[in-house]
Amino acid sequence: MNVTYYQPGNAYDLVLTNYHEEPYDDTDYTYWLTNLGTIHDLEMIKKIVEKNFYAETPVHHLMLKQPNKLHNTKKW
């Protein structure tokens, strides 16, 4: 997962903002977080998302596979 600032025209799986906004473009989820201001904040959120969402979701295994290890993974 990459943490970047939103740029119009790009598709995102998750958008975190410090102001209220309807979902962008093709983004399914937009979260409004008040007082979000620094890259450190975004990195901490990234860790929370990785720990609590992707680690519990089968999609996680598809997104983060190493190309040379695809044949050794579990099928969900």
Stockholm file with secondary structure:
# STOCKHOLM 1.0

chainA/1-76         MNVTYYQPGNAYDLVLTNYHEEPYDDTDYTYWLTNLGTIHDLEMIKKIVEKNFYAETPVHHLMLKQPNKLHNTKKW
#=GR chainA/1-76 SS CCCCCCCTTCCCSEEEESSCCCCCTTCSEEEECTTCCSHHHHHHHHHHHHHHTGGGSHHHHHHSCCGGGGGGSCCC
#=GC SS_cons        CCCCCCCTTCCCSEEEESSCCCCCTTCSEEEECTTCCSHHHHHHHHHHHHHHTGGGSHHHHHHSCCGGGGGGSCCC
//
